[in-house]
Amino acid sequence: MAETTDGARSENLLFLTDDQLRKGIEAMFFAYRGFTADPDRILLDKGYGRAHHRAVHFINRSPGTTVNNLLSILGVTKQSLNRVLRTLIEDGLVKNEVGKRDKRERHLYLTELGQALEAELSNAQRDRMRAAFRQTGPEAVAGFKQVLEAMMDTDMRKHYARLKESGG
């Protein structure tokens, strides 16, 4: 029977105690803090925050995405997203184009400057994930992905599935 890092047998993972769940929640908090630490430093130097990072990430992931699609993915208010996009556009990181079929739509693209920032941010996170994945091995990576997908709300899982289908 496989053992977990805290010594519990894997069969016991189906019957987690509140203490084990609390430890998992705390591990998630600390892992997220580590996952965002390097990008946060890069963003701070440039006067941006995590909302800017998320917008840049998903615009890069789906060039030409609409503002409405980005609103749906990020789950933020239109006012909040507009504030972030206004800054990114003014700073020359993002450009928006009026839709060819629907003039009400705005399609978002990263500029070269935006692509450079996105690469800097995601390289830092890829390095951290690569090191963790190498350290834990393929079975742990597969299990980690399954747990993350199981934690997603249904609508987010749909967005995630579409991104995976588009080459991710």
Backbone as CSV, one residue per row, in Angstrom:
resi,resn,N_x,N_y,N_z,CA_x,CA_y,CA_z,C_x,C_y,C_z
1,MET,0.852,-1.178,0.000,0.000,0.000,0.000,0.893,1.235,0.000
2,ALA,0.631,2.195,-0.863,1.437,3.411,-0.967,1.222,4.300,0.242
3,GLU,2.291,4.964,0.660,2.196,5.890,1.778,2.232,7.315,1.267
4,THR,1.495,8.208,1.919,1.533,9.621,1.570,2.613,10.290,2.393
5,THR,2.866,11.560,2.125,3.944,12.259,2.830,3.688,12.367,4.322
6,ASP,2.425,12.367,4.755,2.187,12.455,6.200,1.992,11.084,6.835
7,GLY,2.321,10.024,6.089,2.307,8.685,6.655,0.978,7.960,6.553
8,ALA,-0.056,8.633,6.106,-1.358,7.977,5.980,-1.338,7.039,4.774
9,ARG,-1.975,5.907,4.903,-2.072,4.978,3.779,-3.029,5.559,2.741
10,SER,-2.746,5.297,1.458,-3.559,5.880,0.387,-5.022,5.461,0.485
11,GLU,-5.306,4.263,1.024,-6.710,3.835,1.154,-7.459,4.755,2.111
12,ASN,-6.763,5.341,3.072,-7.393,6.232,4.037,-7.737,7.583,3.437
13,LEU,-7.211,7.882,2.248,-7.486,9.180,1.635,-8.955,9.300,1.236
14,LEU,-9.645,8.189,1.111,-11.067,8.246,0.791,-11.889,8.665,2.000
15,PHE,-11.320,8.573,3.176,-12.017,8.896,4.417,-11.196,9.907,5.204
16,LEU,-11.044,11.091,4.637,-10.194,12.104,5.252,-10.845,12.695,6.497
17,THR,-10.023,12.913,7.505,-10.505,13.571,8.716,-10.491,15.085,8.499
18,ASP,-11.163,15.797,9.363,-11.154,17.260,9.283,-9.727,17.798,9.404
19,ASP,-8.919,17.153,10.236,-7.533,17.591,10.401,-6.737,17.394,9.106
20,GLN,-6.937,16.262,8.435,-6.247,16.017,7.169,-6.699,17.019,6.104
21,LEU,-7.995,17.320,6.078,-8.510,18.305,5.127,-7.940,19.696,5.423
22,ARG,-7.868,20.058,6.707,-7.289,21.352,7.094,-5.844,21.450,6.633
23,LYS,-5.101,20.356,6.796,-3.700,20.342,6.351,-3.612,20.495,4.835
24,GLY,-4.543,19.870,4.117,-4.582,20.018,2.667,-4.891,21.448,2.248
25,ILE,-5.836,22.061,2.950,-6.185,23.457,2.671,-4.986,24.358,2.938
26,GLU,-4.317,24.136,4.036,-3.137,24.943,4.355,-2.034,24.726,3.331
27,ALA,-1.833,23.491,2.902,-0.824,23.215,1.875,-1.170,23.975,0.594
28,MET,-2.469,24.013,0.246,-2.902,24.735,-0.946,-2.610,26.233,-0.803
29,PHE,-2.894,26.800,0.360,-2.599,28.217,0.584,-1.107,28.508,0.413
30,PHE,-0.271,27.683,1.035,1.166,27.921,0.956,1.717,27.659,-0.445
31,ALA,1.175,26.646,-1.117,1.603,26.376,-2.497,1.218,27.539,-3.405
32,TYR,0.020,28.068,-3.229,-0.424,29.203,-4.045,0.468,30.410,-3.787
33,ARG,0.831,30.596,-2.543,1.726,31.708,-2.204,3.062,31.549,-2.926
34,GLY,3.599,30.335,-2.948,4.847,30.093,-3.665,4.674,30.248,-5.166
35,PHE,3.546,29.744,-5.694,3.263,29.799,-7.123,3.152,31.238,-7.626
36,THR,2.653,32.129,-6.784,2.456,33.522,-7.201,3.600,34.445,-6.789
37,ALA,4.532,33.964,-5.975,5.580,34.833,-5.422,6.455,35.474,-6.500
38,ASP,6.970,34.678,-7.423,7.852,35.232,-8.454,7.110,36.195,-9.371
39,PRO,5.934,35.815,-9.898,5.192,36.767,-10.723,4.807,38.037,-9.946
40,ASP,4.453,37.887,-8.669,4.098,39.069,-7.875,5.255,40.071,-7.821
41,ARG,6.480,39.566,-7.675,7.646,40.465,-7.638,7.812,41.175,-8.983
42,ILE,7.651,40.438,-10.071,7.772,41.022,-11.406,6.689,42.074,-11.614
43,LEU,5.460,41.747,-11.227,4.328,42.661,-11.389,4.488,43.911,-10.537
44,LEU,4.962,43.736,-9.318,5.145,44.875,-8.412,6.118,45.885,-9.004
45,ASP,7.203,45.389,-9.584,8.189,46.276,-10.209,7.583,47.094,-11.335
46,LYS,6.517,46.584,-11.950,5.903,47.253,-13.086,4.614,47.983,-12.704
47,GLY,4.235,47.898,-11.432,3.032,48.573,-10.969,1.736,47.842,-11.284
48,TYR,1.805,46.530,-11.464,0.626,45.722,-11.763,0.344,44.749,-10.634
49,GLY,-0.839,44.139,-10.697,-1.237,43.148,-9.711,-1.651,41.847,-10.377
50,ARG,-2.185,40.955,-9.561,-2.567,39.625,-10.058,-3.682,39.690,-11.103
51,ALA,-4.559,40.667,-10.993,-5.628,40.791,-11.991,-5.034,41.059,-13.371
52,HIS,-3.979,41.866,-13.422,-3.295,42.134,-14.688,-2.660,40.853,-15.222
53,HIS,-2.072,40.082,-14.318,-1.432,38.822,-14.705,-2.456,37.868,-15.305
54,ARG,-3.571,37.727,-14.634,-4.604,36.807,-15.122,-5.117,37.241,-16.490
55,ALA,-5.343,38.534,-16.660,-5.822,39.031,-17.956,-4.789,38.758,-19.049
56,VAL,-3.541,39.077,-18.783,-2.472,38.868,-19.764,-2.354,37.379,-20.099
57,HIS,-2.443,36.532,-19.079,-2.339,35.092,-19.305,-3.412,34.606,-20.277
58,PHE,-4.670,34.964,-19.998,-5.762,34.427,-20.812,-5.880,35.107,-22.170
59,ILE,-5.450,36.340,-22.285,-5.403,36.968,-23.607,-4.329,36.275,-24.446
60,ASN,-3.210,35.968,-23.842,-2.149,35.239,-24.543,-2.628,33.849,-24.948
61,ARG,-3.353,33.214,-24.061,-3.824,31.843,-24.291,-4.825,31.767,-25.428
62,SER,-5.628,32.841,-25.587,-6.660,32.869,-26.628,-6.646,34.224,-27.330
63,PRO,-5.642,34.460,-28.182,-5.572,35.753,-28.869,-6.869,36.038,-29.626
64,GLY,-7.352,37.257,-29.481,-8.598,37.638,-30.129,-9.822,37.364,-29.275
65,THR,-9.611,36.868,-28.068,-10.738,36.618,-27.180,-11.512,37.914,-26.980
66,THR,-12.782,37.776,-26.714,-13.599,38.967,-26.509,-13.566,39.377,-25.037
67,VAL,-13.937,40.614,-24.801,-14.026,41.102,-23.425,-15.043,40.253,-22.658
68,ASN,-16.174,39.929,-23.293,-17.190,39.114,-22.609,-16.665,37.727,-22.253
69,ASN,-15.893,37.114,-23.141,-15.322,35.804,-22.830,-14.340,35.918,-21.670
70,LEU,-13.525,36.962,-21.677,-12.563,37.166,-20.591,-13.292,37.403,-19.266
71,LEU,-14.389,38.141,-19.315,-15.206,38.346,-18.110,-15.681,37.009,-17.558
72,SER,-16.117,36.150,-18.438,-16.623,34.837,-18.031,-15.517,33.979,-17.423
73,ILE,-14.365,33.978,-18.047,-13.239,33.172,-17.548,-12.757,33.679,-16.195
74,LEU,-12.585,34.983,-16.073,-12.004,35.557,-14.856,-13.014,35.668,-13.716
75,GLY,-14.291,35.738,-14.052,-15.305,35.838,-13.002,-15.228,37.136,-12.225
76,VAL,-14.919,38.227,-12.924,-14.836,39.536,-12.282,-15.922,40.442,-12.860
77,THR,-16.100,41.597,-12.246,-17.091,42.536,-12.758,-16.545,43.240,-13.995
78,LYS,-17.457,43.735,-14.800,-17.070,44.463,-16.002,-16.236,45.696,-15.624
79,GLN,-16.637,46.365,-14.556,-15.923,47.555,-14.090,-14.484,47.204,-13.701
80,SER,-14.324,46.117,-12.987,-12.993,45.688,-12.557,-12.118,45.339,-13.758
81,LEU,-12.674,44.554,-14.693,-11.907,44.171,-15.870,-11.567,45.392,-16.724
82,ASN,-12.520,46.306,-16.877,-12.256,47.502,-17.676,-11.118,48.324,-17.090
83,ARG,-11.040,48.395,-15.779,-9.951,49.121,-15.118,-8.606,48.469,-15.464
84,VAL,-8.554,47.145,-15.382,-7.327,46.403,-15.691,-6.966,46.564,-17.164
85,LEU,-7.947,46.375,-18.042,-7.681,46.482,-19.479,-7.258,47.891,-19.870
86,ARG,-7.880,48.900,-19.278,-7.509,50.281,-19.583,-6.024,50.513,-19.300
87,THR,-5.563,50.034,-18.172,-4.143,50.172,-17.812,-3.255,49.427,-18.797
88,LEU,-3.621,48.191,-19.104,-2.803,47.383,-20.013,-2.771,47.983,-21.421
89,ILE,-3.877,48.548,-21.861,-3.938,49.176,-23.182,-3.134,50.470,-23.191
90,GLU,-3.313,51.297,-22.163,-2.574,52.564,-22.071,-1.077,52.335,-22.011
91,ASP,-0.666,51.252,-21.365,0.763,50.944,-21.226,1.322,50.181,-22.429
92,GLY,0.495,49.936,-23.422,0.965,49.313,-24.649,1.170,47.808,-24.583
93,LEU,0.504,47.135,-23.632,0.638,45.681,-23.497,-0.471,44.924,-24.219
94,VAL,-1.615,45.555,-24.333,-2.785,44.931,-24.943,-3.357,45.896,-25.968
95,LYS,-3.837,45.332,-27.063,-4.585,46.140,-28.029,-5.948,45.502,-28.187
96,ASN,-6.955,46.350,-28.450,-8.275,45.797,-28.695,-8.730,46.244,-30.069
97,GLU,-9.402,45.346,-30.723,-9.903,45.614,-32.068,-11.403,45.387,-32.084
98,VAL,-12.093,46.234,-32.816,-13.538,46.098,-32.963,-13.812,44.853,-33.801
99,GLY,-14.824,44.105,-33.423,-15.181,42.880,-34.130,-15.551,43.142,-35.580
100,LYS,-15.155,42.241,-36.441,-15.473,42.380,-37.867,-16.938,42.054,-38.139
101,ARG,-17.460,41.030,-37.468,-18.861,40.638,-37.656,-19.799,41.426,-36.762
102,ASP,-19.354,41.679,-35.545,-20.180,42.402,-34.576,-19.367,43.580,-34.050
103,LYS,-19.738,44.762,-34.444,-18.988,45.977,-34.084,-19.037,46.264,-32.585
104,ARG,-19.957,45.615,-31.868,-20.028,45.831,-30.417,-18.951,45.050,-29.670
105,GLU,-18.427,44.016,-30.315,-17.407,43.193,-29.664,-16.039,43.855,-29.744
106,ARG,-15.287,43.655,-28.661,-13.876,44.063,-28.661,-13.038,42.808,-28.504
107,HIS,-12.120,42.604,-29.466,-11.221,41.455,-29.437,-9.874,41.909,-28.893
108,LEU,-9.317,41.109,-28.004,-8.104,41.480,-27.279,-6.901,40.677,-27.759
109,TYR,-5.777,41.374,-27.900,-4.513,40.773,-28.325,-3.389,41.368,-27.494
110,LEU,-2.369,40.567,-27.232,-1.161,41.108,-26.600,-0.289,41.742,-27.674
111,THR,0.330,42.853,-27.316,1.334,43.456,-28.180,2.655,42.726,-27.936
112,GLU,3.698,43.095,-28.632,5.016,42.479,-28.367,5.430,42.700,-26.924
113,LEU,5.179,43.893,-26.419,5.508,44.210,-25.024,4.691,43.323,-24.073
114,GLY,3.416,43.117,-24.391,2.564,42.249,-23.581,3.012,40.803,-23.634
115,GLN,3.434,40.364,-24.816,3.936,38.994,-24.959,5.211,38.799,-24.144
116,ALA,6.044,39.806,-24.102,7.292,39.709,-23.322,6.979,39.608,-21.827
117,LEU,6.028,40.417,-21.353,5.650,40.346,-19.942,5.032,38.985,-19.633
118,GLU,4.145,38.524,-20.489,3.508,37.231,-20.262,4.549,36.122,-20.201
119,ALA,5.523,36.165,-21.086,6.575,35.134,-21.093,7.387,35.180,-19.803
120,GLU,7.710,36.369,-19.345,8.479,36.511,-18.105,7.698,35.935,-16.917
121,LEU,6.406,36.240,-16.864,5.571,35.755,-15.763,5.385,34.244,-15.821
122,SER,5.053,33.733,-16.996,4.787,32.293,-17.071,6.055,31.470,-17.001
123,ASN,7.183,31.996,-17.452,8.440,31.254,-17.302,8.751,31.018,-15.828
124,ALA,8.506,32.028,-15.002,8.750,31.883,-13.562,7.853,30.788,-12.981
125,GLN,6.598,30.768,-13.394,5.686,29.760,-12.863,5.967,28.378,-13.453
126,ARG,6.324,28.326,-14.714,6.672,27.028,-15.324,7.897,26.431,-14.645
127,ASP,8.878,27.255,-14.345,10.085,26.754,-13.666,9.725,26.121,-12.327
128,ARG,8.846,26.786,-11.576,8.449,26.263,-10.261,7.663,24.960,-10.419
129,MET,6.724,24.936,-11.367,5.924,23.722,-11.570,6.774,22.584,-12.106
130,ARG,7.674,22.899,-13.021,8.547,21.853,-13.584,9.360,21.197,-12.472
131,ALA,9.929,22.007,-11.595,10.734,21.471,-10.493,9.879,20.597,-9.572
132,ALA,8.666,21.053,-9.266,7.784,20.271,-8.387,7.362,18.976,-9.065
133,PHE,7.029,19.045,-10.340,6.608,17.846,-11.069,7.745,16.838,-11.167
134,ARG,8.941,17.316,-11.425,10.096,16.403,-11.496,10.353,15.748,-10.149
135,GLN,10.201,16.530,-9.086,10.471,16.020,-7.741,9.456,14.956,-7.332
136,THR,8.195,15.105,-7.750,7.158,14.201,-7.275,6.851,13.047,-8.210
137,GLY,7.122,13.188,-9.496,6.936,12.085,-10.439,5.595,12.091,-11.140
138,PRO,5.497,11.268,-12.204,4.328,11.288,-13.079,3.007,10.892,-12.407
139,GLU,3.037,9.945,-11.493,1.791,9.546,-10.827,1.248,10.682,-9.972
140,ALA,2.129,11.373,-9.269,1.699,12.501,-8.440,1.174,13.637,-9.312
141,VAL,1.821,13.865,-10.449,1.376,14.921,-11.366,-0.030,14.605,-11.875
142,ALA,-0.262,13.368,-12.290,-1.582,12.969,-12.784,-2.634,13.120,-11.686
143,GLY,-2.308,12.706,-10.478,-3.235,12.841,-9.358,-3.510,14.290,-9.020
144,PHE,-2.482,15.106,-9.069,-2.614,16.543,-8.800,-3.580,17.179,-9.801
145,LYS,-3.403,16.856,-11.079,-4.291,17.403,-12.117,-5.727,16.949,-11.886
146,GLN,-5.908,15.695,-11.498,-7.259,15.181,-11.249,-7.914,15.911,-10.082
147,VAL,-7.156,16.149,-9.028,-7.700,16.851,-7.864,-8.074,18.283,-8.252
148,LEU,-7.195,18.966,-8.984,-7.500,20.343,-9.389,-8.758,20.392,-10.249
149,GLU,-8.868,19.485,-11.208,-10.050,19.469,-12.075,-11.312,19.166,-11.277
150,ALA,-11.218,18.278,-10.302,-12.373,17.934,-9.482,-12.809,19.105,-8.601
151,MET,-11.888,19.996,-8.271,-12.217,21.155,-7.440,-12.841,22.301,-8.229
152,MET,-12.738,22.262,-9.542,-13.266,23.351,-10.365,-14.789,23.329,-10.363
153,ASP,-15.375,24.528,-10.347,-16.815,24.640,-10.569,-17.111,24.179,-11.993
154,THR,-18.324,23.750,-12.235,-18.705,23.203,-13.534,-18.407,24.161,-14.679
155,ASP,-18.764,25.441,-14.538,-18.526,26.390,-15.631,-17.038,26.608,-15.861
156,MET,-16.240,26.591,-14.813,-14.787,26.752,-14.977,-14.194,25.511,-15.628
157,ARG,-14.722,24.351,-15.293,-14.242,23.117,-15.908,-14.495,23.149,-17.418
158,LYS,-15.610,23.748,-17.824,-15.914,23.880,-19.255,-14.900,24.793,-19.944
159,HIS,-14.587,25.931,-19.322,-13.563,26.827,-19.876,-12.226,26.104,-19.982
160,TYR,-11.877,25.395,-18.919,-10.616,24.663,-18.872,-10.558,23.609,-19.981
161,ALA,-11.657,22.885,-20.168,-11.704,21.850,-21.205,-11.528,22.473,-22.585
162,ARG,-12.140,23.629,-22.820,-11.981,24.293,-24.122,-10.531,24.714,-24.335
163,LEU,-9.878,25.197,-23.293,-8.478,25.596,-23.420,-7.603,24.377,-23.698
164,LYS,-7.881,23.262,-23.034,-7.116,22.035,-23.270,-7.292,21.571,-24.707
165,GLU,-8.504,21.662,-25.215,-8.790,21.236,-26.587,-8.057,22.104,-27.615
166,SER,-7.835,23.362,-27.253,-7.217,24.281,-28.218,-5.690,24.195,-28.202
167,GLY,-5.162,23.156,-27.609,-3.731,22.935,-27.697,-2.981,23.067,-26.401
168,GLY,-3.636,23.015,-25.290,-2.947,23.164,-24.031,-2.926,21.934,-23.301
